[in-house]
Amino acid sequence: MAAEAAGRVEFMVAGRVVAEYRSGAEVAPTLGPRPYLHPIRTLAGTLVTDAMPDDHRWHLGLSLAVQDVNRNNLWGGRTYVRDQGYTWLDDHGSITGEGFDEVGSGGFAQRLAWRDADGKVLLAERRSMTATYLDERSWMLELGWWLTATQAVVLGSPATNGRPGGAGYGGCFWRIAPGANLALTAGELAGEEQVNGSAEAELVWRGESGGAAYTLRFSGLGSGDRWFVRTSEGSTGYPGVCAAWAYEHPRLIEAHETWHGRLRVVISD
């Protein structure tokens, strides 16, 4: 069940609020203002998202965000510039909610606009979200998007702009709550080094948050998508999973073309 409350949409499953969808109006311009889901919890109440952490203030729970949209940063933070590295630029755009077409027992449908640094609309989006009870331990979140270009739009990433090391992030990104990563698998692959950049049908994150264990099962990669992952280990130093839209190559959405994708996540105690 989804219900509007105090300027946000609450998702209720089995009588419990398991997620809150926020407008992002409070997000600073340099952090990529956009709607996002946070907190997201298991049915037992275990927190599984993080927002505005000290290491990356522009990470906002679960959100759609891309660092290069026709050279506008709709991710937040510094922009990766070829042969220069991460640089603060005056290129931050935003994603704004333009109204809900439906808020009902099964979820919601919303209209949004992806805007450049001057406020001009680059992409018109229709977004849907649903929360479904599965069993006493699990519920499923499904997020769908339909992006229609007002002009030809190219989506890029630090990787497509020259950054090495598999940094093809940008798309549907989940910043995971602080805590241990107990296991990360995708098919026969295991660990960050193997899973990052893969296109397996399902990615499984087993983690710990606040002393409780949980499992996240991600699925729904589209054609050309890849999993971008970071665990809390190593030099990258943060936990996150992204269904990345431009991991190796830029993605083109032609003028007036609509591109559709979706992500499913089963959240279990």
Disulfide bonds with the S-S distance in Angstrom:
none
